[in-house]
Amino acid sequence: MRLRTEICDPTGLSLLGRVPMYMSPGNHDVKRCSDLCFYPQGLGLWQLLFPPLNGPILPPIDCVPVRGDESARKQLISEVGDRFPQGMNYWFRDASALFICLDSNSYVNPEDSRFYDWLEDVLRMFHGDDAVRWRIVFTHKYSFGTGDKAHVTQERMRYVMPLLQDYGVHLILAAHTHNYQRSYPVIFKPDGEIIREPNKMGTKPVIKRMPGSIELDKKWNGDDPASSPRGIVHLVTGAGGDRLYSTKQEVKPETFKIVEDVHSFTMLDITPSQLRVQQIDLNGHALDHFVLSAPVVIDTACEE
């Protein structure tokens, strides 16, 4: 990911200049920051950071109008072009791991064949490649987890869960809710009629409810490196800095662990043989940890 240092605010620039940053846009990156009068550095993900341009080719849309200073608006549009707002679906490889970024904002429709086919092509490209040991997806809104009324589980991306499961994705990282959560390994099987709703950030209705069955592997807890999880582990890693959220409601059955009273970050230690995950708090203490060293169950249909 390329950083435009010539127009960056110096705050945080030292870290950005030394550490590769791969980001997934959230709702605040788009809706609240599109008025450049109130947020002069709004839409910074598109202004300052340029991800790999290997995502799906989707048609330009004007569902997120850019308001504010006319010169700043024209400069933004001229610089980012068709990448705004849909250009934040991409993938990259780092040593033995494949990372896929999925933009979960509602202007991206997982039912769109161009998006779905692109995702399947990427997964198929590395399927059976022994050098790519790990498959990790990161996005903003979570598909499985516990939230309050304002941060409910988004079911839209459940549409692609069978695809991710079939190709052996190991881990999905999300945020949105300001706490930490780890799920049991999940296998989702769609079943029933999809319920759609009007799209505030696009022209076509989007998925509101994706009915189906949820199978949880409660025998696996991540302590035994030799054990193999049946399903994908989902993390909500939103406890990094803003005020923390308390769910104040019943914890969802798929949630294995939730920590909502201390700020923390997620650290991945990746080798060809193991994927170690730790959740570290402000004092350097591990709030949670687990190890993956055996393959996730893969549907045999992908091995044909």
N, C-alpha and C positions, 0 to 999 in steps of 0.2 A: 504494500500500500504506500503510495507516494504522498508526502506531506508538503504543502506549499508554505514553507517557512517565511517567505517574504511578506505574507499578510496575516500571520498568526499573532494573536495576543501573546506576550511573553509568558503569561501564566501557564505553567505546565509544559512550556516548550522544551525545556531540558529533557523531560521524560519522553516526550513525543519524538524528539530528535535522536534518542538513543535506543528506544524500544519499538519494534514493529507493532503497529496498531491496526487491528482488523475489527471493524465496528459494524454493528447491525442497527439500523434506525428504529427508534421507538416512536410512540405517538407524540411525545413532546418535541421530538426533532422535526416534526412536520407541521402539525396543526398549530401549536402555540408559537412556533418560531418563524412563521411565514410572513409576519408583518415586520418589515425591516426598520420601521420607525421605532417600534418598541424594543426590537431586538436587532441592533445593527449587525451583529455577528450571527444572526439566526440562519438556519439552514447550513450551518458550518460543516456538517458532514459532507455536503456536496461542494461547498466552496473550497474547503481546505484539504480534504482527503480523497484520494482517487484509488478505489479498489481495483483489483484485476478486472479487466473488461471482458469477462468470459461468461457472462450471464445470458439469460434468454433475451431474445430480441422482441420486445413488446412495443405496441404502438404508443406514440406520445399521447398524453392526456393532460387536461387542464383542470383536474378536479381539486388541485391544491393551488389556488391562486396566490401569487406572490405580491404582497402589498407593500406600500411604503415609498421611500425615496425612489424616484423614477430612474435616476442614473444607477443606483445600486441594483435595482431590479433588472435593468437591461444588462448590466455587467454580469449578474448571476446567470441569467438566461443564456447569454452569449457564451459563457464559459462552460456551463454544464450541459446545455442543449437537451437532448432526449434522455440523458441520464437522470434528470429530475422529473418525477420522483422515483422512477421504477428501476434505477440502475444499481440497486444495492443487493441484488442477488448474484452471488459469485462463489467461486471455490478457489482454494489454494492448497498446495501440498507442502508440508514441513517434515522432512525426513520420512519417518515411517507412518505419518498421520495425514489423512485427508480431512480438510475442514470445508464445510459447506455453509455459507451464510444464506438464510432465508428471511427476506423482508416480510414481516407479519402484518404490516399496515394493510388496510382493507382495499387500497388501490391495486394490490397484487392478489389476483384470484387464483387459488390453487387448482380450480377446475378448468382454467384456461389450458388448452392442450399445449400451447407454446411453453408455458411454465412447467407443466407436468413432464412433458417429453424431454425438456432440457435437464430436469432433475434426474430423470431415469437414465439419460445418456451419460451424465457424470458418474452416477453410481455404477453403471455397466462398464464404463471405461476402466475402472480400477477393480472391478470384481475379478477375483482369482489372481490378482497381482500380489505375490508374496511380499514384495517390498513395501506395500501399503498395508500395514498391519491394523491400523485403527481408522475408524470412520466416525467423525464427530460433526454434529450439526449445531449451529448456534443461531439464535433468533431473539426476538424481544418478548413477545407474549407467549406464555406457556400453554401447552395443550393438556397437561395433567398436573394438578396441584391444588392447593388450598388458597382461597382468596376471600376478600371482603366484597361488599356489594359493588364497589367501584372497580375492583380488580378481579373479576370473575375469570374462570378458566375460559380461554378462547378456543372454541372447537373448530374453527375454520381450517387450521392446519392438520387436524386429525384426518383430513381427506388424503394426505400423503403418507400417513403413518404405515399402512400396509406396505407401501413401496420401501420406506426406510427399514422396516422390519425384515422384508424379504432380502434386502441386500446387506443385512448384517450391521447396521449402524449401532454403535456401542453406547453412545452418550449424546444427549441433547441438552444444551445449555440455553437457558432463557432468563428473563428478569421480570420487569414490569412491577411485580409486588416487591416492596422493600423489606425483604427478609431472606432467609436461606431455607430451602427445602430440598429434600431428596426423596424420590419416589422409590417404591419397589420396582423391580424390573417389570415393564408393562408390555403386554401384547394386546393390541386393539383390533377388533374385528367389526367392521361396519355392518350394521343390520338395521334395516328400516328406511323410511323415507327421510331425506334430508330436508330440514326446515331452513328456509332462506329469509332474509330481511332486506329492506332497502339499503343501498350503499351510500353513505354520506361522502365517500371519497372516490366515487366512480359511478359508472352508468348502469352496470348490471347488478342485480341482487347478489348478496354474498351469503355464505353459510353462517347461520346462527346456531343451529343444533345439528350435530353429526351423531345420530344414534348408533349404538353398537355395544358389544360386550367388551369388558375389560378384564383380562386375565392377569393376575398378580403372582409373581414368583416370590412367595414369602419364605421359602427355604434358603434363599440366597441373601446374605447380608454384607458381602464384600470383605469379610475377614479372612476367608480361606482363598488364597491365590489360585488354588487348583480347581476351585468350583467354577461352573459355567452358568451365568445368569440366563434365564429364559425370558427374553424380552429386552427392551431398551430402558436404561436408567435415565430419568429426567431430573435435571437440577433447576431450581429457581435460585439464581445467584444475584439477588437484588439488594444486598445488604452493604453495599460498598461505601456509601457516604451520606446520602440524604436521610431524612427522618425515617425511622423504622416503622413498619406497619404491623399492627397486631391483628390477626385474622378475626378475632372475636366471634368465631362461629365454629361449628363442628369441623374437625379435621377430616378431609376427604379420605376415603378408604385407600386410595393409591399412595398417599403420603406416608413414607416410612419415618421421616424425621423432619422437624421444623424448629428453627432457632430464630426468634424474633425480638430478642432483647439486647443484642450486641452487634456492632458493625463487624463485617468480616469480608474476606475475599476468597475466591476459589483458585487453587493452584493445581495445575496438572504437571505431573512428572512422567514424561513419555519416553519409553525405550521400545525397541522392537519386540521385546518379550513381555513388557508389563505397562499398564496404564494406571498410575497411582494418582488418586484424587484426594486432596485435603482442603478443608475449609478452615481458614486461619483467622483468628480474631485480632483485635488491636494490640493485644499483648503477646502475640505470637503463639497463642495456644491453639491446638487443633480441636475444633468443635465437632468435626466429623472427618472420617477417612474411609476409603475403600479401595480395593485393588481389583483390576481386571487383568487376567492373563490367559483366559480361555475364550474361544469365540462365542459370540452370541448365537443363539439358535437361528439358522437361516432356512427359509422356506425352500424346499427342494425344487420349486418351479424355476428358481433363478439359476440352478445348476445345469439346466438343460442346454 
